[in-house]
Amino acid sequence: MVATSEWIKSGDRSHPNLKLIDEVLRHQSTYPGYESDLQKLESLHFAGNKFNFEQTLHRVRESQRIYKGNRSHDRLVKLDALRDTLTYHGWKEDCNKAEDEHLRHEASVEFERMILGIKRKQALHVGDRTHADVQFLDSLSLTYPGWKNDVGKAIDLHKRGFEIAFDRQRTSKMQRMFEGDRSHPRLVALDSLKLTYPGWKRDVEEVEEKHLGASFWCVDGVNADYSALLKRLERKQSQFMNGVEDMSSMNPFQRQIVETHWTYPGHEDDVKAAKQKFYVNLYCADLEICQIRQMIHDKDFGSHPALIKLGEVRQVLSYPGYKTDMERTRAYLSKNGYHWWSQNKIHEMIEGMKNKQHVYDGSNAAEVASKALAKTLDGVVSGTPTQVRRRSGPMRFLPRLSLAVPVCLRRKTTKRSEQQFGCCIVCFDAPRTHVFVPCGHMCACQSCSQKLMKKGQKCPMCTQTASMAMEVFLP
């Protein structure tokens, strides 16, 4: 069996991505580090990751243009113009990071954010505090513990190009709570609970932090997720008072996770986590993850669409390492489920396995053709005439050849060898250049072999069905 690196190199590399790497980029690229970038491109192709392949392709092409002194890209023009206006400490490092981001993504929102951050840093450096976010922070009269740290974080986010709407709300809420104002609907709902179970104060503080945090900063009142948080506290109180956990207030999907009898390894942790979660829209996804893990544990690969698809792909795989790739895909499916945030990745992994198999099939075909050709030329190399028969007519013999080295399938045919092998037995005009697989007869020119493969896929010498016709290169 050919080693992994060898079958990837010698296999069928006719895919447009691989042809682009082999025939264009490898010859055009000269910038430092291009070899590793091309290797990454190839790896992304075999991972089926089309998006990152396109982004890395952008990096290769743009890196080469920059290396050649071409900085005409719109983003580079904008960045270069900005450099001349900067004086704050660290501006060079920030510009270099922005250029790296330009290379990473063909369409980058992050680049624009970084440019905005650079401009804001320069404005603050020269004393310009007219931005609305900065004026808001300057206008606050804060006294709660830790307010300086919160304002500092908000200013840092502003200088990095982020909006600080969340931080503006958090500081205002923190100050009102510190002053004893608990009139917010979420705090009113929390304060209405009658809690006495051990640890309830800690749980209340966690809910208050959620009220202040990113989970609900853009929500005015009590939504479904916040209600789920309060219900969790109520269940704890009910269990403390009655000795039995009341699951009637659980979300239906959440309750199904808790009440189902699972047997897969780690199900206890999943059930425990399901009881603590409060994002209502994720309960369905959590349930499916548990179900997928149980199916894999039970070796039931026919009850879920993703597992069925993996089973179908498994039937056509034979390349070295496919079992590891298959297990890696199943592990990802088991961890993340099969929803909008994970489906694309799973499809990429499946596409990557197909890409590897395509190359491996070509490697096997080349190896079969090589053996078939070696068998055909064995008599020629040793000096023994090899009998070949046309579809009709008398027996013909290939002339004797004296080859000092083994046949090399990757070197161009010399005119002398063309003359020695004779003319194509179909057109009797062009030299023989192609061998038919698996019979091994080298009897047709390029044009005729292509026509034969399109028409009947049979060797014109023995009429045996041919799987392919390969061009032969001799030293």
Protein Blocks (a to p, Z undefined) as FASTA:
>chain_A
ZZfklmmmmmcckbfklmmmmmmmmmmpcbehklmmmmmmmmmmmnopaklmmmmmmmmm
mmmmmmnopakbfklmmmmmmmmmgcbehklmmmmmmmmmmmmpmbafklmmmmmmmmmm
mmmmnopakbfklmmmmmpccfbehklmmmmmmmmmmmnopacklmmmmmmmmmmmmnop
akbfklmmmmmpccfbehklmmmmmmmmmmmmmmlmmpmblcfklmmmmmmmmmmmmmmm
nopacfklpcfklmmmmmpccfbehklmmmmmmmmpmbfklmmmmmmmmmmmmmmmnopa
klbfklmmmmmmmmmgcbehklmmmmmmmmmmmmnopafklmmmmmmmmmmmmmmmmmmm
mmmmmmmmmmmmmmmmmmmmnopacddddfbdcdddddddddfbdcdfkbccdfklmmmn
opafklomaccfbdcdfklpafbdfklmmmmmmmnopafklopacfbdcddddZZ
